[in-house]
Amino acid sequence: MRGVGTARYGWGLWSIALLLIGLVIACGSARAEDETSPPPALQSAIPQPEQPQPEQPQPEQPPQNEKPQEKKDEGTNPAQTAAGKTKDVTLQAAEATKNVGEAALVKARDRESGWFVGVYVEKDRPLVSMAAPQRREIYLQQTLTTPGAYLKRMFAAGIDQVRGVPWQWDDGWGGYGERFASREGQFIAANSLAALGNAALKYEPRYDQCRCRGFWPRTRHAIMRNFLTYNRSEQDLRPQWALYGGSFGGGMISAAWKPHPRNAFAEGGRAMAEQGGFGALLNLFIEFSTDINHKMGAKRR
């Protein structure tokens, strides 16, 4: 009985010791967990790193949305772009060629009238007072350097030939040559005196086309401008003192080579009368020369 009691007592001590050891191990592991993980309150206070959100796939666009892109691609086709530019350049070149042709035709018509009538101011251009070099250039063009200066003298000499004046000169080519030379010398003298007088008075030596409309207003302007001209303001009208004074002087000078008997004053008066008649006719031709050219151009087209 003693041995059994001793054995039981011994097993009881071992059981108690094992139980105490198990409790110590359990308390140690629980304490370790408390130290490594904070309490729930502290866990909520500590900021947690954001978790990346998975990307959502975009829904595919319906096929009709791709049509504008296709059109855009078609519009930016290099071949079509080059063809369009070539077409534009061709049209521009054709238009430029047309404009050059029209300008050449107009210039040719202006030359046809300008070389005969001399220098004048068109109705769409302003009158500007001239300096001495410009006056000298106009004098040379009206007197010596244009075909019209000689053709008009040839026409006047032809009239003298038909009339037989002066009667001392024959009716053949020799007489016509003398009459032409006489007319040319008289004109050079008259135009030189007129140019000097206009330069001294600052008068306008050119004819200006009327800025009015209608046949009779333009005709009145052409006749009036044969007797009146503008002063240096290019607005105020003054009598053509220099023009008719030059005509009178040229007529008197021509008496020096014409056959006798001749009266210098009579020749001067006759020259002034001729200026009144032929000058008005010349102004009328200049006034309506643009209309004549347009009619001629319409027939050519």
C-alpha positions in Angstrom: 0.0 0.0 0.0 2.9 2.3 0.8 4.4 1.6 -2.6 1.2 2.3 -4.4 0.7 5.5 -2.4 4.2 6.6 -3.1 3.8 5.9 -6.8 0.5 7.9 -6.9 2.1 10.7 -5.0 5.0 10.7 -7.5 2.7 10.7 -10.5 0.7 13.5 -9.0 3.8 15.7 -8.7 4.8 15.1 -12.2 1.3 15.9 -13.4 1.4 19.2 -11.5 4.9 20.0 -12.9 3.8 19.3 -16.5 0.7 21.4 -16.0 2.7 24.4 -14.7 5.2 24.0 -17.6 2.2 24.1 -20.1 0.8 27.2 -18.5 4.1 29.0 -18.7 4.5 28.2 -22.4 1.0 29.3 -23.2 1.4 32.6 -21.4 4.7 33.3 -23.2 3.2 32.7 -26.6 0.2 35.0 -25.8 2.5 37.8 -24.6 4.6 37.5 -27.8 1.5 38.0 -29.9 0.5 41.0 -27.8 3.8 42.7 -28.4 3.9 42.0 -32.2 0.4 43.1 -33.1 -1.0 46.5 -31.8 -4.5 46.8 -30.4 -7.4 47.5 -32.8 -7.5 51.2 -31.9 -3.9 51.6 -32.8 -4.4 49.7 -36.0 -7.1 52.0 -37.1 -4.9 55.1 -36.4 -1.9 53.8 -38.5 -2.3 54.7 -42.2 -2.6 51.7 -44.4 -0.9 51.7 -47.9 -3.4 52.1 -50.7 -4.0 49.0 -52.7 -3.8 49.4 -56.5 -7.1 49.2 -58.2 -7.3 46.8 -61.1 -7.8 48.6 -64.4 -11.2 48.3 -65.9 -11.2 47.3 -69.6 -12.7 50.0 -71.9 -15.6 48.9 -74.0 -15.0 48.7 -77.7 -16.5 51.5 -79.8 -19.1 50.6 -82.3 -17.9 50.3 -86.0 -19.8 53.5 -87.1 -17.4 55.6 -85.0 -14.5 54.5 -87.1 -15.9 56.0 -90.4 -14.8 59.6 -89.7 -11.3 58.4 -89.2 -11.4 56.5 -92.5 -12.6 59.7 -94.2 -9.9 61.7 -92.5 -7.3 59.2 -93.8 -8.8 59.4 -97.2 -8.7 63.3 -97.2 -5.0 63.3 -96.1 -4.0 61.0 -99.0 -0.7 62.5 -100.4 -1.6 61.7 -103.9 -5.0 63.5 -103.7 -3.3 66.5 -101.9 -0.7 66.7 -104.7 -3.4 66.5 -107.4 -5.4 69.3 -105.7 -2.4 71.6 -105.5 -1.5 70.9 -109.1 -5.0 71.8 -110.2 -4.9 75.1 -108.2 -1.5 76.0 -109.7 -2.9 75.2 -113.2 -5.9 77.4 -112.7 -3.8 80.3 -111.3 -1.4 80.0 -114.3 -4.3 80.1 -116.8 -5.8 83.1 -115.0 -2.4 84.9 -115.1 -2.0 84.1 -118.8 -5.4 85.5 -119.5 -4.7 88.7 -117.6 -1.3 89.2 -119.3 -3.0 88.7 -122.7 -5.7 91.3 -121.9 -3.1 93.7 -120.6 -1.1 93.3 -123.8 -4.1 93.9 -125.9 -5.1 97.0 -124.0 -1.5 98.3 -124.1 -1.4 97.7 -127.9 -4.6 99.7 -128.3 -3.4 102.5 -126.1 -0.2 102.7 -128.2 -2.2 102.8 -131.4 -4.0 106.0 -130.2 -1.2 107.4 -128.1 1.4 107.5 -130.8 -0.9 109.6 -132.9 -2.5 112.0 -130.4 0.5 112.4 -128.1 0.5 112.7 -124.3 -2.8 113.0 -122.4 -4.3 112.2 -119.0 -6.9 109.5 -118.8 -10.1 110.1 -116.9 -9.3 107.6 -114.1 -5.9 109.2 -113.3 -5.4 112.4 -111.3 -3.8 115.5 -112.6 -0.6 116.2 -110.9 1.5 119.4 -111.3 4.7 118.6 -113.3 8.3 119.5 -112.6 10.7 120.9 -115.2 12.1 117.4 -116.3 8.6 116.2 -116.9 7.7 119.2 -119.0 10.8 118.7 -121.1 10.0 115.1 -121.7 6.4 116.0 -122.8 7.7 118.7 -125.1 10.0 116.2 -126.8 7.2 113.7 -127.2 4.8 116.2 -128.6 7.3 117.8 -130.9 10.0 115.4 -132.1 10.1 111.9 -130.7 6.6 110.4 -131.5 5.3 109.5 -135.0 2.1 111.5 -134.4 4.1 114.8 -134.4 5.1 114.1 -138.0 1.9 112.4 -139.2 -0.2 115.4 -138.2 2.1 117.7 -140.2 1.9 115.4 -143.2 -1.9 115.6 -143.0 -1.8 119.4 -142.8 0.7 119.5 -145.7 -1.7 117.3 -147.8 -4.5 119.8 -147.2 -2.3 122.6 -148.3 -1.4 120.6 -151.4 -5.0 120.1 -152.3 -5.8 123.8 -151.8 -2.7 124.8 -153.7 -1.3 127.2 -151.0 1.1 128.8 -151.3 0.3 128.9 -155.1 4.0 129.6 -155.9 4.9 126.0 -155.0 4.1 123.3 -157.6 1.6 120.5 -157.3 4.1 117.6 -157.5 6.1 115.8 -154.8 8.6 118.7 -154.7 5.8 121.1 -153.8 4.4 118.6 -151.2 7.9 118.3 -149.7 8.1 122.1 -149.4 4.7 122.4 -147.8 5.6 119.6 -145.3 8.8 121.2 -144.3 7.1 124.6 -143.9 4.4 123.0 -141.7 7.0 121.1 -139.6 9.1 124.2 -139.1 6.1 126.3 -138.1 4.9 123.6 -135.7 8.3 123.3 -134.0 8.5 127.0 -133.5 4.9 127.3 -132.2 5.2 124.3 -129.8 8.6 125.5 -128.5 7.1 129.0 -127.7 4.0 127.3 -126.1 6.1 125.0 -124.0 8.2 128.0 -122.7 5.0 130.0 -121.9 3.3 127.1 -120.1 6.4 126.5 -118.0 6.6 130.2 -117.0 2.9 130.4 -116.2 2.9 126.9 -114.6 0.0 125.9 -116.9 -1.0 122.3 -117.8 0.1 121.4 -121.3 -1.7 118.1 -121.5 -5.3 117.3 -122.3 -7.3 115.5 -119.7 -10.2 113.3 -120.5 -13.6 114.3 -119.1 -14.6 112.6 -115.9 -18.2 113.1 -116.9 -20.6 110.9 -118.8 -22.6 111.4 -121.9 -21.8 112.5 -125.4 -22.6 116.2 -125.1 -20.8 116.9 -121.8 -17.7 115.2 -123.1 -17.9 117.0 -126.4 -18.3 120.3 -124.5 -15.3 119.5 -122.3 -13.1 118.7 -125.3 -13.9 121.9 -127.1 -13.6 124.0 -123.9 -10.2 122.5 -123.1 -8.9 123.8 -126.4 -9.3 127.3 -125.1 -8.9 126.9 -121.4 -6.3 125.0 -119.3 -5.5 124.5 -115.6 -3.0 126.5 -113.6 -0.6 124.9 -111.1 -3.4 123.9 -108.8 -4.7 121.6 -111.5 -8.2 122.8 -110.6 -8.6 126.4 -111.6 -9.1 127.1 -115.3 -7.2 129.8 -117.2 -7.1 130.9 -120.9 -4.6 129.2 -123.1 -2.4 132.2 -123.4 0.8 130.1 -124.1 -0.8 127.8 -126.6 -2.3 130.6 -128.8 0.6 132.9 -128.3 2.9 130.1 -129.5 0.6 129.5 -132.5 0.7 133.2 -133.4 4.5 133.3 -133.0 5.0 130.2 -135.1 2.8 131.7 -137.9 4.8 134.9 -138.0 8.1 132.9 -138.1 6.9 130.9 -141.0 6.6 134.0 -143.1 10.4 134.1 -143.2 10.6 131.1 -145.6 7.3 131.3 -147.4 7.3 132.9 -150.9 6.6 136.6 -151.1 4.5 138.6 -150.8 3.6 137.4 -147.3 2.3 139.3 -144.2 3.7 138.0 -141.0 0.8 139.1 -138.9 -1.7 137.5 -141.3 0.2 134.3 -141.1 0.1 134.5 -137.3 -3.6 135.1 -137.2 -4.2 132.2 -139.6 -2.1 129.9 -137.4 -4.2 130.9 -134.4 -7.4 130.1 -136.3 -6.0 126.7 -137.3 -5.2 126.0 -133.7 -8.8 126.7 -132.8 -10.2 124.3 -135.4 -7.6 121.5 -135.5 -7.0 121.6 -131.7 -10.7 121.0 -131.0 -10.8 118.1 -133.4 -7.7 116.6 -131.8 -9.3 116.9 -128.4 -12.5 115.2 -129.5 -10.4 112.3 -130.9 -8.5 112.0 -127.7 -11.8 112.2 -125.6 -13.4 109.3 -127.5 -10.3 107.3 -128.3 -10.9 104.9 -125.5 -14.4 104.1 -126.8 -13.1 103.7 -130.3 -10.5 101.2 -129.0 -13.1 99.2 -127.1 -15.2 99.0 -130.3 -12.2 97.9 -132.3 -11.3 95.3 -129.6 -14.8 93.9 -129.6 -14.7 93.3 -133.3 -11.3 91.6 -133.0 -12.7 89.2 -130.4 
